[in-house]
Amino acid sequence: MDKSGNQIWANSLNYKGFEQRAYRFTDEMRPMFYKWLGIDGRSHVLDAGCGTGVFGRYLAGGLTGGLASGLTGGLAGGHVTGFDINKGFIDYGRERLNELSLADKMTLELADGYNLHYADDMFDAVTNYTYIGVLSDPVAGLRELIRVCKRGGTVSCVVASNTLPAVWWQGDYPFDGADELQNLSAAENEIFCRYAQRNATAVFHQSAEWGALRYPRLLHECGLGRIILRPYAYAFNYSDGEIPLEYRKNLLCDETESEIEWLASRYEEHKSIYNEHGFHDKDFKRMTALLEAKAEYVRNRFENDMSFEWRGGYNFIVAGVKS
């Protein structure tokens, strides 16, 4: 078993990267997720490699029960258990559960996904959001998830497709260079998705054999039946007046700052590939400067802004039933 990738994720500090995923899941989408993931309001669900628990919190929000009063560890109704190998993520996630009054519907635990402490056939459904794809041995990781799922239960992978460039319109902001930022961002993203990202599997000790597009086969090879594949998309408009202003502003500021950090990291890691395809230091520095200008604009003028920045992406679900 190759567990070499564990140490990388155990030491990660990217809390914001996980929390920013929250906008990808909306209330009106929850019945669709429940249907495809084999969940109902009283299911006991395992969220594997949960990070700070964003996806598990989303699932828990529609459950009908939680911890039974007077019963230590007892479950009166639906409940989500999330595990991750990163203690910092778990500690932060527990704080968020308390802040959102979801501690009765979701539990977060520190665990190694290759050697779970859960009993065989324990959960009604087992799912994950992008977890299997970061494993150095996805077969071993998936088999362990199947082990703890009840017979007749659904084991699923929710996948954010990295084989397609993200949809991202950076908005019609009225600062100098806004149009240039669109062009630079599009060029950088195209190079990363088409060329640089090919090296990511080696850098993060991820499996080169079992990429996301082979997941239906992976689930079949691990013994699941009735394999389904379902696509879905997400989009978020930062000018959406139905979403609280402070949430939209804070999210956009956080995402812009995280974007600068992420761009610096991947440009430095793959500089030779970027240079080979026409993206050089001056382009990176200019793009960074424009992103900083955008962040400054958002902090000072976002309340009345109608630049209509939005972003979205293509995801898919692969699921199978344990016989």
C-alpha positions as CSV (number, residue, x, y, z in Angstrom):
1,M,0.0,0.0,0.0
2,D,1.4,3.4,-1.0
3,K,0.5,5.9,1.8
4,S,3.2,8.5,0.8
5,G,0.7,11.2,0.1
6,N,-0.6,11.2,3.7
7,Q,2.1,13.4,5.1
8,I,1.5,16.2,2.6
9,W,-2.2,16.4,3.6
10,A,-1.6,16.0,7.3
11,N,0.5,19.1,7.3
12,S,-1.6,21.3,5.0
13,L,-2.7,24.7,6.3
14,N,-5.1,25.7,3.5
15,Y,-8.3,26.2,5.6
16,K,-9.7,28.9,3.3
17,G,-9.3,26.6,0.3
18,F,-11.8,24.2,1.9
19,E,-14.2,26.8,3.3
20,Q,-14.5,28.5,-0.1
21,R,-16.2,25.4,-1.5
22,A,-19.4,26.2,0.4
23,Y,-21.0,28.2,-2.4
24,R,-20.8,25.1,-4.7
25,F,-23.7,23.5,-2.9
26,T,-27.1,25.1,-2.7
27,D,-30.3,24.1,-0.8
28,E,-32.2,23.4,-4.0
29,M,-29.5,21.0,-5.1
30,R,-29.7,18.9,-1.9
31,P,-32.5,16.5,-3.0
32,M,-30.5,15.7,-6.1
33,F,-27.4,14.9,-4.0
34,Y,-29.4,12.8,-1.6
35,K,-30.9,10.8,-4.5
36,W,-27.6,10.1,-6.2
37,L,-25.6,9.5,-3.0
38,G,-28.2,7.1,-1.5
39,I,-29.1,9.4,1.4
40,D,-32.4,10.1,3.1
41,G,-33.2,12.3,6.1
42,R,-32.3,9.6,8.7
43,S,-29.2,8.1,7.0
44,H,-25.9,7.7,8.9
45,V,-23.4,9.1,6.4
46,L,-19.6,9.0,6.3
47,D,-17.8,11.9,4.7
48,A,-14.3,10.7,3.9
49,G,-11.3,13.0,3.8
50,C,-13.7,15.8,4.8
51,G,-11.2,18.6,5.3
52,T,-12.9,21.3,7.4
53,G,-16.2,19.5,6.8
54,V,-17.8,21.8,4.2
55,F,-19.5,19.1,2.2
56,G,-20.5,17.1,5.3
57,R,-22.1,20.2,6.8
58,Y,-24.1,20.7,3.6
59,L,-25.4,17.1,3.7
60,A,-26.1,17.4,7.5
61,G,-28.2,20.5,6.9
62,G,-31.0,18.4,5.4
63,L,-31.0,15.5,8.0
64,T,-34.0,15.1,10.3
65,G,-32.2,14.0,13.5
66,G,-29.0,14.1,15.4
67,L,-27.6,13.1,18.8
68,A,-30.2,11.4,20.9
69,S,-30.8,13.2,24.2
70,G,-29.6,11.3,27.2
71,L,-27.7,8.7,25.1
72,T,-24.0,9.0,24.9
73,G,-23.1,8.8,21.3
74,G,-26.6,7.6,20.4
75,L,-28.1,8.7,17.2
76,A,-31.8,9.6,17.0
77,G,-31.9,10.3,13.3
78,G,-29.7,11.3,10.4
79,H,-26.1,12.0,11.2
80,V,-22.8,12.7,9.3
81,T,-19.5,11.6,10.5
82,G,-16.5,13.2,8.8
83,F,-12.9,12.1,9.1
84,D,-9.6,13.7,8.0
85,I,-5.9,13.0,8.6
86,N,-5.3,16.7,9.3
87,K,-5.8,17.7,13.0
88,G,-5.9,21.4,12.2
89,F,-8.7,20.9,9.7
90,I,-10.7,18.8,12.2
91,D,-10.2,21.3,15.0
92,Y,-11.2,24.2,12.8
93,G,-14.2,22.2,11.4
94,R,-15.5,21.6,14.9
95,E,-15.5,25.3,15.6
96,R,-17.5,25.9,12.5
97,L,-20.0,23.2,13.5
98,N,-20.6,25.0,16.8
99,E,-20.9,28.4,15.1
100,L,-23.5,27.0,12.6
101,S,-25.4,25.0,15.3
102,L,-24.8,21.7,13.5
103,A,-22.8,19.8,16.2
104,D,-25.8,17.6,16.8
105,K,-25.9,16.5,13.2
106,M,-22.3,16.1,12.3
107,T,-19.2,14.7,14.1
108,L,-15.6,15.3,12.9
109,E,-12.9,12.8,13.8
110,L,-9.1,12.5,13.1
111,A,-8.4,9.3,11.2
112,D,-6.2,7.6,8.6
113,G,-8.4,6.7,5.6
114,Y,-6.3,3.6,4.9
115,N,-7.0,2.2,8.4
116,L,-10.3,3.4,9.7
117,H,-11.5,2.6,13.3
118,Y,-15.1,2.1,12.2
119,A,-16.7,-1.3,12.3
120,D,-17.6,-3.2,9.1
121,D,-21.0,-2.4,7.6
122,M,-21.5,0.7,9.8
123,F,-22.8,3.5,7.6
124,D,-25.9,3.7,5.4
125,A,-24.0,5.7,2.8
126,V,-20.3,6.7,2.3
127,T,-19.3,9.6,0.2
128,N,-16.4,12.1,-0.3
129,Y,-15.7,15.3,-2.1
130,T,-12.4,15.2,-4.1
131,Y,-10.9,12.8,-1.5
132,I,-10.2,9.7,-3.5
133,G,-8.3,11.8,-6.1
134,V,-5.6,13.0,-3.7
135,L,-4.7,9.5,-2.5
136,S,-1.5,7.8,-3.5
137,D,-3.4,4.5,-3.4
138,P,-7.0,5.2,-4.4
139,V,-7.8,1.5,-4.6
140,A,-6.8,0.8,-1.0
141,G,-8.6,4.0,0.1
142,L,-11.8,3.1,-1.7
143,R,-11.8,-0.5,-0.4
144,E,-11.7,0.8,3.2
145,L,-14.7,3.1,2.5
146,I,-16.6,0.1,1.0
147,R,-15.7,-2.0,4.1
148,V,-17.5,0.4,6.5
149,C,-20.6,0.8,4.3
150,K,-23.6,-1.4,4.9
151,R,-24.6,-3.9,2.3
152,G,-27.1,-2.3,0.0
153,G,-25.6,1.1,0.8
154,T,-24.2,3.6,-1.7
155,V,-20.5,4.5,-1.9
156,S,-19.9,7.6,-4.0
157,C,-17.2,10.0,-5.2
158,V,-18.1,13.6,-5.8
159,V,-15.5,15.0,-8.2
160,A,-14.5,18.5,-9.2
161,S,-13.2,18.0,-12.7
162,N,-9.7,19.4,-13.3
163,T,-9.6,18.3,-16.9
164,L,-11.6,21.3,-17.9
165,P,-10.7,25.0,-17.3
166,A,-12.9,26.7,-14.7
167,V,-15.5,29.2,-15.8
168,W,-14.4,32.5,-14.4
169,W,-15.5,36.0,-15.4
170,Q,-13.5,38.4,-13.3
171,G,-16.0,41.1,-13.6
172,D,-16.2,44.5,-15.4
173,Y,-14.4,46.4,-12.7
174,P,-13.7,50.0,-13.4
175,F,-10.0,50.0,-12.5
176,D,-7.2,50.3,-15.0
177,G,-6.1,46.9,-16.3
178,A,-9.4,45.0,-15.6
179,D,-9.6,43.8,-19.2
180,E,-5.9,42.9,-19.2
181,L,-6.5,40.8,-16.0
182,Q,-9.2,38.8,-17.9
183,N,-6.7,38.0,-20.7
184,L,-3.8,37.1,-18.4
185,S,-6.0,34.9,-16.2
186,A,-7.4,33.1,-19.1
187,A,-3.9,32.4,-20.6
188,E,-2.5,31.2,-17.2
189,N,-5.5,28.9,-16.6
190,E,-5.3,27.4,-20.0
191,I,-1.6,26.6,-19.6
192,F,-2.0,25.2,-16.2
193,C,-5.0,22.9,-17.1
194,R,-3.5,21.7,-20.4
195,Y,0.2,21.3,-19.5
196,A,1.4,22.1,-15.9
197,Q,-1.3,20.1,-14.1
198,R,0.0,16.9,-15.6
199,N,2.9,17.1,-13.1
200,A,0.6,17.5,-10.1
201,T,0.1,13.8,-9.6
202,A,3.8,13.3,-9.0
203,V,4.2,16.4,-6.8
204,F,1.3,15.3,-4.5
205,H,2.0,11.6,-4.7
206,Q,-1.3,11.0,-6.4
207,S,-2.1,8.0,-8.5
208,A,-1.3,8.3,-12.1
209,E,-3.2,5.2,-13.0
210,W,-6.6,6.0,-11.5
211,G,-7.5,9.5,-12.7
212,A,-11.0,10.9,-12.1
213,L,-12.2,9.9,-15.6
214,R,-11.6,6.3,-14.7
215,Y,-13.7,6.3,-11.5
216,P,-16.6,4.3,-12.9
217,R,-14.1,1.5,-13.7
218,L,-12.4,2.0,-10.3
219,L,-15.7,1.5,-8.4
220,H,-16.4,-1.6,-10.5
221,E,-12.9,-3.1,-9.8
222,C,-13.4,-2.6,-6.1
223,G,-16.6,-4.7,-6.2
224,L,-19.4,-2.1,-6.3
225,G,-22.4,-2.7,-8.6
226,R,-25.1,-0.6,-10.3
227,I,-22.6,2.1,-11.1
228,I,-24.0,5.5,-12.0
229,L,-22.4,8.6,-13.4
230,R,-24.2,12.0,-13.0
231,P,-22.9,15.4,-14.0
232,Y,-23.7,18.7,-12.3
233,A,-22.5,22.3,-12.5
234,Y,-22.2,25.1,-10.0
235,A,-22.0,28.9,-10.4
236,F,-21.7,31.8,-8.0
237,N,-22.5,35.4,-8.8
238,Y,-20.8,37.9,-6.4
239,S,-23.4,40.5,-7.3
240,D,-26.3,38.3,-6.2
241,G,-28.5,40.5,-3.9
242,E,-30.1,37.4,-2.3
243,I,-26.8,36.5,-0.7
244,P,-25.7,38.6,2.3
245,L,-23.4,41.4,1.2
246,E,-20.7,40.7,3.8
247,Y,-20.5,37.1,2.9
248,R,-20.1,38.0,-0.8
249,K,-17.5,40.6,0.0
250,N,-15.5,38.5,2.4
251,L,-15.6,35.5,0.1
252,L,-14.3,37.6,-2.9
253,C,-11.6,39.2,-0.9
254,D,-10.5,35.8,0.6
255,E,-10.6,34.1,-2.8
256,T,-8.6,36.9,-4.4
257,E,-5.9,36.6,-1.7
258,S,-5.9,32.8,-2.0
259,E,-5.7,33.1,-5.8
260,I,-2.5,35.2,-5.5
261,E,-0.9,32.7,-3.2
262,W,-2.0,29.7,-5.3
263,L,-0.8,31.3,-8.5
264,A,2.6,32.1,-7.0
265,S,2.9,28.5,-5.8
266,R,2.0,26.9,-9.1
267,Y,3.9,29.3,-11.3
268,E,7.1,28.8,-9.3
269,E,6.6,25.0,-9.4
270,H,6.0,24.9,-13.1
271,K,7.9,28.0,-14.3
272,S,9.6,26.2,-17.2
273,I,6.3,24.9,-18.5
274,Y,4.7,28.3,-18.3
275,N,7.7,29.9,-20.1
276,E,7.6,27.3,-22.8
277,H,4.1,28.3,-23.6
278,G,4.6,32.0,-23.6
279,F,3.8,33.0,-20.0
280,H,6.8,34.7,-18.3
281,D,7.8,36.4,-15.1
282,K,6.6,39.8,-16.3
283,D,3.1,38.3,-17.1
284,F,2.9,36.7,-13.6
285,K,4.0,39.9,-11.9
286,R,1.5,42.0,-13.9
287,M,-1.3,39.5,-13.2
288,T,-0.5,39.6,-9.5
289,A,-0.5,43.4,-9.4
290,L,-3.9,43.5,-11.1
291,L,-5.3,41.0,-8.7
292,E,-4.1,43.1,-5.8
293,A,-5.7,46.2,-7.4
294,K,-8.9,44.2,-7.7
295,A,-8.8,43.2,-4.0
296,E,-8.3,46.8,-3.0
297,Y,-11.3,47.9,-5.1
298,V,-13.5,45.2,-3.6
299,R,-12.5,46.2,0.0
300,N,-13.4,49.8,-0.6
301,R,-16.2,49.9,-3.2
302,F,-17.9,46.5,-3.3
303,E,-21.2,47.6,-1.6
304,N,-22.4,49.5,-4.7
305,D,-20.5,47.6,-7.3
306,M,-22.3,46.0,-10.2
307,S,-19.3,44.4,-12.0
308,F,-21.0,41.0,-12.0
309,E,-18.0,38.8,-11.4
310,W,-19.0,35.1,-11.4
311,R,-17.4,31.7,-11.5
312,G,-18.5,28.2,-12.0
313,G,-17.3,24.7,-12.8
314,Y,-18.2,21.2,-14.0
315,N,-18.4,18.4,-11.4
316,F,-19.7,14.9,-11.5
317,I,-20.8,12.1,-9.2
318,V,-19.8,8.4,-9.5
319,A,-21.6,6.0,-7.2
320,G,-22.1,2.3,-6.8
321,V,-24.0,-0.1,-4.4
322,K,-22.3,-2.5,-2.1
323,S,-23.8,-6.0,-2.5
